[in-house]
Amino acid sequence: MLTPKNLSCGFTAGAVGSIVLLILIFGLHSVGKGPEVTLPFIYKDLAWGGLWGLLLVLPVLSGSWWLRGIILGVLACVVLILFFLPSGGQPPPVMQIVIIFLMHIVWGLTAAYWYKLTG
């Protein structure tokens, strides 16, 4: 049911998942493999994570939080790769896609678990 509490929990779950994602990105950046983590980057990631987290409110696969998390992570990853990453018409390298995919699975699982605890 779409209640203010559920919407708030969904947004917060997505933002919490983004905090974990940002920690992973910062770790990759510290070894020279990820983007620089700036304040605008953090804000954008938290806002988008919260918006994606709102999808957790939908009553789809409500019995399996981990499956919802994986599906949500894959969906967010596909949108990122298809619409936000292409530069100059060139697809990103395969290893970059694999890393982004795995990190978004972690984001989705974190968000779905947080929503399970609070929603």
N, C-alpha and C positions, 0 to 999 in steps of 0.2 A: 504494500500500500504506500502511496506517495504522501508521506507526512513530513512536516518540517524536520522532525527528529531523524527520520530515515535519510532525507536529503542531506542534512548536516553530517550524519555519520558517513554517507557515501563520499561526500566531498572531502571530509577529513581523512577517510581511509585512502583515497587517491593521493592526497598530499603527504600522508605518512609513507606510502609507497614511494613517492618522489624523493623523500628525504633519504631513504635507503638507496635509491637509484643515484642520487647526487653523491652519496658517499662512495659508491662504486666508480662513478665517473671521476671523482677527485682522486681516487686511488689509481685509476688508469692514467690520469694526467700526471701524477707524481712520478710515474715511471716513463713518461714521454709518449704514451699511447692514446691519450684522450684529449678532448677539448679543454680549453681553459675555463675554469669555473669562476665566473664573475657574478656580481650581484644581479644584473639583468638576466643572466642565464639561470640563476637560482629562482628568481621570481617567475620567469616563464615556465620553468619546469614544475614548480609548485602549483601554478595556476592551471596548466594543462593537466597535470596529474589529478588535481581536484575535480576538474570537469570530466575527465575520463572515469573517475571514481563514482560519479553520479550514475553510471550504467550499472553499478552493483545493486542499485535500488530495484531494478527491474526483476520481476519474479521468474527468472530463468535459471534452471538448474539450482534451485535454492537449497537442495540437500547436499550438494558437493561444492564446498567453498574453494577447494584447490583446483577443481576443473574450471570453475568460473574465473578464477585468477589466471589460469593458463590461457583460457580463451580471450580474456580481456587484454592480457599482455601481448598475445599474438596480434590481436586486432589493432592495438595501439602501435605496435611495431610495424605492421604492414602499412598503416596510414603514414607513419613517419618516413618510411623508406620510399613509398610511392609519391608522396606529395611534398615533403619538406626537405629531403636530402638531395635529390637530383640537382646537380649543378652543371650547367652547360650541356644538358642532354646526356651526360655520362652517368651510368649507374655507379654506386659506391663499390669498392672492392669487396670480394666475397668474405674475407675475414672480418671486415668491418660490419657486414650484415650479420654474421654469426654472433659477434660480440653484442651488437645491438639487440638481436633476438634474445639471447640468454639474459641480458640485463633487464629487458622488458618482461620476461617470464618471472624474474625475481620481483620486479615491481608489481606485477599482477598478483602474484602469490601473497606478497606483503599486504597489498591493499585489500584483497579478498579476506585474508585472515583477520585483519584489523576490523573490517566491516562485520565479520562473523562475531567478533568479541563485543562490538559496540552497537551494531544495528539491530 
